[in-house]
Amino acid sequence: MPSPSSEPTPPEAARWAARAGLPLPVDRHAAVAATAQHIHSVVAVLRELDFADTPPATAYRAEQETHDAAV
């Protein structure tokens, strides 16, 4: 897997897909590589977020939510 700052190449994307049991037609290699790059860039942004003050999901109780119909 490439480092987060490098873009996956179409041949790399094809190898990853084949390793996962999803052989790709040659005309899909570039599109899959572009999609993988987009996912990597989104994940990189998420990794930079500071969630220190955010309670864990187990602390959330939907039934305690107050609903306000005012818009």
C-alpha positions in Angstrom: 0.0 0.0 0.0 1.4 3.4 -0.9 2.1 6.1 1.7 -0.9 8.4 2.3 0.8 11.2 0.3 1.4 9.2 -2.8 -1.3 8.5 -5.4 -2.1 4.8 -6.2 -1.3 4.0 -9.8 -3.8 2.1 -12.0 -1.6 -1.1 -11.9 -1.5 -0.9 -8.1 -5.3 -0.5 -7.9 -5.6 -3.6 -10.2 -3.3 -5.6 -8.0 -5.2 -4.6 -4.8 -8.5 -5.6 -6.5 -7.1 -8.9 -7.7 -5.7 -9.7 -4.2 -9.2 -9.1 -2.8 -10.7 -11.5 -5.4 -12.1 -8.7 -7.6 -10.4 -8.8 -10.9 -10.9 -5.6 -12.9 -11.2 -5.0 -16.6 -8.3 -2.9 -17.9 -10.6 0.0 -18.7 -11.5 0.3 -14.9 -8.0 0.5 -13.5 -7.7 4.3 -13.7 -11.1 4.9 -12.3 -10.5 2.6 -9.3 -7.1 4.2 -8.7 -8.8 7.7 -8.7 -11.5 6.5 -6.3 -8.8 5.0 -4.0 -6.9 8.3 -4.0 -10.1 10.2 -3.1 -10.8 7.8 -0.2 -7.2 8.2 1.0 -7.6 12.0 0.9 -10.8 11.9 2.9 -9.4 9.5 5.5 -6.3 11.7 5.8 -8.6 14.7 6.7 -10.5 12.7 9.2 -7.3 11.5 10.9 -6.4 15.2 11.5 -9.6 16.0 13.4 -9.4 16.3 17.2 -12.2 14.3 18.9 -10.7 14.7 22.4 -13.9 16.3 23.8 -16.3 14.0 21.9 -17.9 11.3 24.1 -17.8 7.8 22.8 -20.8 6.5 20.9 -21.8 4.3 23.8 -22.5 7.5 25.8 -25.2 8.6 23.3 -28.8 7.7 24.2 -31.4 8.4 21.5 -34.3 8.1 23.8 -32.9 11.1 25.9 -32.9 13.4 22.8 -35.1 16.4 23.1 -37.1 17.2 20.0 -37.9 20.8 19.1 -40.2 21.3 16.1 -39.2 25.0 15.8 -37.4 25.8 12.6 
